[in-house]
Amino acid sequence: MIGPLLATVLGPLLLAALCLLQPRARLAPWCAAAGGALTLAVGAAALLDFMLHPGADFRLVERIDWSPFYGASLAVGVDAVAASMLVLSGLIALVATVAAWREDRSPRTFHALALALLAAINGVFTAQDFLLFYVSWEVLLVPMLLLIGLYGGSQRRYAALKFFVFTLAGSVLMLLLLLLLWQAAPAGSKTFDLQQLTAQWQVWRDTPFLGGTLAGFGFFAVLIACLVKLPAVPLHTWLPHAHVQAPTAVSVLLAGVLLKLSVYGLYRIALPLFPTAAIAWGPALGALGLLGILWGAWVALGQRDLKRLVAYASVSHMGFCLLALANLTPAGATASVVQALAHGLSSPLLFLLVGVVYDRAHHRDVDGFGGLAQPMPRYAWLLLFGALAGCGLPGLGGFVGEFLSLASGFGAGAPFPAFSAAATLAVVLSAGYLLWTVQRVAYGPLRHAEQAAFPDIDRRELLATLPLVALLLLLGLYPGPLATALRACSEALLHHVHGARS
């Protein structure tokens, strides 16, 4: 019998098929909404369980043997980190569906592709089998490629191809790693089960090939795949093109969920399976995180296209996740996940708000706006809120993520506090480019007379944005239960990592 976690993978696939087969195009967004709601409900129930009963164990575990000879199975389960990511996945899928509710270019195909993407993302977040993780990781490239390539802007094919080539090339080494792991395992004990691989690595660590060469290669293989998706500088160049060309709903999915796969991959695969290599790579990861934080913020300052500005802001904000995780402390690992979740709320909110003015003005040039608070007062308040969340105003989710990330660099056992000290400069830069943009877009005199007739944000747009606003407030004012649930997982992970070198 299929349990709730497998339902989050198989359910969206069935709904995608229903989208394509049913004759009424107007039912397609309802199918997509059902897939997001199913994911959100299962994730929320699991996360609530971890908040009420914290622990590092995996729950809702399901297993269907696929091939005993190859050691592969359809195994799923969630800890608090995976449950929180599943909540984010379902929520952002719902928000993106509302944003694309009026999509009139082959709407059945659009929502079917979005559901297929959701199924693959859920497969990554729930996988307890390395092969299932890898297959889901790669399969999600196809619907995203098609969503950008079919529904994007004038340069959509170039942007889609660049996204596909970068992310596919980044994962090639992970496929080789899977083959090497299977080949290195003794006959009769072949497995891709992640918990068994983690345990076996402790046994194999004294073997020259398994504990040395393969460990170093394995960590590097997973790291490259994750750094491309993060995206880390200098592997980030695909992201601005993808965002600029993608329709608003696809940008919401990309920023809200797809980038979080990188943090999750490091947390679930790289650190548990290759702990000694993770320790050796710690300073390099911290340096890459700092580079992304400062470079992304600096480049965002010079952007005139609203979408490119938010895209480079994402490069900067995701750098905090990498910097915090590189500390290899429980506080850093917890902060990395909290920052990923906070960015998963604030960045989609900004992309939705960019989409609102693009629908009215048909351009995204910062200098082509001005004084929109006069015809669109509700929109101006939401834009200001999104900017304040992005630049880390206390009381909002962005502050919690960034503060915990920076504070983890100064805690006991943190290896490079200088990196965190330097990263604080980005807080000033982010306030500069976000608030300056709000001032030019929403305030001052109207620069163009035709913009006086722009309608204010409507009910559908409010339905997409207000849940993100509410959760940013909730995370900013009451982060304790979430942080406590995540802390148990982080402590167990880092105990394993540091125990590997003893």
N, C-alpha and C positions, 0 to 999 in steps of 0.2 A: 504493500500500500504506500502511496506517495504521501510523504509528510509535508509540513509547511515550508521547509527550506527548499526542497526539490520543486515545490509548487511555485516558488518565486523564480525558478529557472524555466520550468516547463510551461507554467501558466502563461507568461508573456509570449512564448512561442506559439501556443495554441491560439491566443488572441490575435497574434500577427496573421496567422493563417485565416482566422475568421474575418479580419480586416480586408484581406484580399478577396475572399470568396463571397462575402455578403454583398448584395446588389446596391445598397444605399450608401452613398459616400458620406452622408451626414452622420452615420453610425460609427464611422472610423474613429473619430476622437473619443467617443465613449468607450470603445475597446481599449484605446491607449490609456485612458484614465483608469479603467479597471485594472490594467496591469500595474500602473503606479500605485494605486490604492492597495492592491494585494501586497506588493513589496513593502509599502509603508506600514501596513498593519502587522505583518510578520516581524519586521525589524523593530517596530516600537514595542511589541509584546516581549521580544527577546531582550531588548535594552532595558526595559522596565524591570525585568527579572534580575538583571545584573545590578541595577541600581538598588533594588531592595535586598538582594543577596549577593554582595560582591564576591568575586572569585575569578581565578585564572583558568578555570576549566572550560571545556567546550560543551555546549548544550544544543539541544534539538538535533543531535547527531543522527544521520541516516546513511546507510551504506548498501549499495547494490553492486555485487561483484560483476565486473565487466569481462575481464580476462585474467583468471588465476595464473596462467602461464606467464603473462607479462607483468603480473602484479598490479594491474590497474583496476580501479573501481570507481563507481559513481558515488563518492563519499563526500558528504557535506556536513557542516557544523559551524557554529559561531561562538566566539568569545565576545567580550564587551566591545573590542575594537571592531570586529566584523559586524556586530549588531548595529553599532553606531553608523558604520558605513552603509549598511542596508537601509537604515532609516533615511539617510541622506539620498541614497539612490532612488527610493520610492518617492520622496518629497520632490526632488528635482524633476523626476519624470512627470509627476503631476503638474508641476509648474510649467514645464516645457509644453505639455499637452494643451494647457489653457492658453499659452502664448501662441500656439499654432492652431487654435480652434478654427480660425477662419481660413486656413490654408486651402487654396482652391486649385493648386497645381497637382493633380493626381493625389488627392488627400488620402486615399486608401493605401497607396504605396508609401507615402510619407510616414503615416502612423504605424504601418506594418514594420518599416525599417527602424523606427524609434523603439518599437516593442522588441525587435530582434536585438537591438543594441542593449536594451535593458536586461534581457535574458542573459546575454554574455557578461555584462558587468556584474550581475548577481552571481553568475557562475564563478567569477574571480573572487568575490567577497565571501562566498560560502564554501569554496573548495577545500577539502581536506586531502586531496590527492594531487600530486604535483602535475601529473599529466592532464587532469581536468582543469587545473589552474592554467596551464600553458595553452590548452585548446581554447578556453574561454578568452584568455588574454589576446590571442591572435584573431579569433573569429570576430571580435567586436570591431576590428579594423574595417571589415567589409561594409556593414551598415553605415558606419560613420563616413567612409569614403563615398558611398552612394548619396548620403544625405547632403554632403557638401557639393559633390560633383553634379547632382541633378537639380538641387534647389538653391544653390548659392548664387553669387553675383557674377559679374562679367568675366572674371578670371577664376571661376570656380574650379575648372578642370586642373589648372596649374596648382591651385591651393590644395585640392583633394589629392592629387598625385604626390605633391611634396609631403603632405601628412602621411600618406600611405608608405612611401619609400622610407622616410625617416623612421617611423615606428616599426615597420617590418624589419628593416635592416638592424635596428637596435635589439630585436628579439632573436635573431638568427643564432647567436651564441647560446641562448638559453635552450634552444632545441638540441644543440650539440651537447650541452650539459646533461640533458635528460638521457640521451643515448649513452654517455659515459657513465652516469650513475647506474643505469641498468646493467651495463656491461661489467662494471666493477663489482657489483653485488654477487655473492656466491650463489651457485645453482641451488634452487629450492628456496631462496630467501629474496627473490626479486620483488621489489615493491616500489611504488611511488607514493605510498602513504606518508604524509608530511610528518606526522608524529613519530612514525617508525624511522624515517630518515634522520630526524633530529636525534633520536636516541642512538641510532647506529653510528652517527657521526662521532659521538663521544667514544664509541668503541674503536672506530677506525682512525682516530686522530693520531695514533702513534705509528700507523702504517705510512711509510715514506710517500707513496704515490697518493693515497687517499687523503692523508692528513696534510700534505704539503702542496704538491703540484695541482691536484684536482681541486683542493680547497680554494687555492688562490684563483684558479681559473673560474670556478663556480661562482665565487663572490663577484668577480669582475663581470661575468656573463649576466647575472641578475642585475647588477648595478647599472650596466649600460642600458639595459632594457628599461629600467626605472628612471634613469636620468633623462632619457629621451622623452618619456611621458610627463616628467615633472613640470615643465622642462627646465633643465639646468643649462646655464650658459657654459659653453657655446653651442649646445645642442638644441637651442630654443627657437631657431629661426623659422621653423614650420608654423609656430603658434600664431604670430600676428597675421600671417597670410590666411590661415584657416579661419580665424575669427572674423577678419574683415570680409571674407567671401561668404561665410556661412550665414544662413538666415538666423534670426534672433533665437528661436527655440533650440537650434542646434548649438549655438554659442552657449546657451544656458546649460545644455547637457555636457558640453565639452569642458567648460570652466567649473561647473558644479560637481561633476562626478568623475569624468574621465581622467583629469589630472590627479585625482586622489588615488587612483590605482597605483601610482608610483610610490607614494608613501606606504600604502598597504603592502606592495610587493617587497619593499625593504623590510618592513616589520614582520611579514609572514614568512618570507622565503630567505632573504639574504642573511639576516642576523641569526635566526635559529639554526640554519643549516651550516653556516660558515662563520662561527663566532670568532675564531682566532684571526681570520682574514678581516673581519669587521673591525676588530680592535686595531689592526695594522693600518687600515684605510681611514680610520677616524679623523686624523688631521686633514687629509685630503678632502674628505666629505665636508668638513667644517669650512675649509677654504672655498670650496665650490658653492656652498650655501651662502657664504658672505658675498662672494662675487655676484651671484644671482640677485641677492637683496639689493646691493648698491647699484649694479648695472641696470637692472630692470627699473628701479626708481629714477635713476638719472635719465635714461632714455625716455621714460614716460613724460618727463618734464617738457620735452621738445615735440610732443605729438600734437597734431592738429585734427586728426581723425579720432573721433570719440571711441570707436571700437579698438583701434590700435593702442590708444592710451590705456584702456582697461586691460587689454591683453598684456602689455608690458608691466602693468601693475600686478597682474597675476604671476608673472615671472618673479617679481620682487617678493610677493607675499608667500609664494610656495618655497622660496629660498629659506624662509624662516623655519619651515618644516624640516628641511634638510639640515640646517644648522643645529636645530634642537636635537634631532635624532642622532647626529654625529657626536654629541656629547657622551652618548652611551651611558646615560644615567636614567633611573626610573623617572625622574622629573622631566628630563629631556624627551624621553619617549612619549610620556603623557602629553607634554606640551606640543609635540609634533602632530599628534592626532587631533588635539583640540584646535590647533591652528588650521589644520586641513578642513575640519568641520566648519570653522568660522569663515574661512575663505569660500567654502562650498555654499554658504548662504549669502555673503556680501557680494561676491563677484557676479553670480547670476542676477542679483537685484540690479546691479549697475548695467548689465547687458540688457535686461528688460527695459530699463529706463532709457537707454540709448535707442532701443527699438521703438519706443513710444514716439520720440521726436522724429525718427527716420520715417515712420509711417506717415507723418504729417508733412515733413519738409522734403523728404526723399533725398536727403544728404546727411552726412555726419560731421561736417566741417565745424569745428569749434567756433571759428571766426564768422560763421554764417548764421549764428544765433545771437541772442541778447534780449534781456528783458522778458523772458518767457514766463516769469512769475506773474505778470499782469494778466495774460489770457489763461494761464494754466497754474493757478496757485497751488492746487493739490499736488500737481506734478513737481513743482519747485520744492515743496516740503519733502517729498519722497527723495528727490535727487540730493538734497542737502543731507538727509538721513543716510542715504547710501554712501555718500562721500565721507561722512563722519565715521561710519562703521568701517569703511576701508582704511581710513587713516588712524584708527585705533582710539576713538574717543572712549574714556572710561564710562562704564555702564553699558557698553555694547559688546557684542561677541568678538569683534576684531581686536579690542583691547585685551581681552582675556587671552586669546591665542598668542598675540605678539608679546604681551608681558610675560606669560609663562615661558615662551621660547627664549626670550632674553634673560629672564631670571635663572633659567636652568643652566646658563653658561657661567653663572657666578656661584652656583651651589657647591656643596661638598663633592669632591671627586671630579668636577668639571675640568677637562684638560686644557681648554683654550679660552679663558675669559676675555682675552683681548679681542677675539672675533666677535663676541657678543657686544663688547663695548663699541666696536666700530660699526656694528649693525644698527645701533641706535640712531645713527645719522639718517637712516631710511625713514624713521618716524617723521622727521622734519621734512624730508623730501616728499613723502606721500601726502602730508598735509598741504604742501605747496602745490603739487600738480592737481590734486583732487579739489581742494577748495578754490583754487584759482580758476579751474574749469567751471565749477558751479557758478562762480561770480560772473564769468563771461557769458555763460549760457542762460542763466536764469534771472540775473539782476541787472540793474542799470536801465537805460532807455531801450525801447524797442528799436532794433537796427533795421528791420524790414517790415514794412506796413502790412504785408500779407500775413505775417505771423500773428497779428492781432486777432485773426479769425480762427486760430488753431483751437480746436475743442480741448478741454481739459481731459485728464486721464479718465477713462470710462470704467464701467463696472467689471468688464472682463479683465482689463489691465490691473485693476485693483485686486481682483481675485487672484491674480498671479503674483503680485508683489507683496500684499499684506501678510501672507503667511511667513515670508522671509523676514519681514520687519519684526513680526511678533517673536520669532525664534531668535533673532539677533538680540532682541531685548532680553528674552529669557536666559539665553546663554551668558549675556553680559552681567545680568543682575543675580543670577542663581546658578553658577557653574558647578557648585559643590557635588551634587549627586553624579553628574557625568564624570567629573574628574576622579571621584572616588572609584567608580566602576572601572575606568580606564587604568587607574593606578595599579590595581591588582594584577592586571595583565602585564603592565610594564615592569613591575618588580620581578615577576616570574621570568620574563624574557631576559632582563639584564642580569639576573642571577645565573641564568644558563650561559649567557655570553661570557661573563667574567669567570664563571666556574670552569670554562673550557681551557683556560690557560693555567689553571692551578695544577 
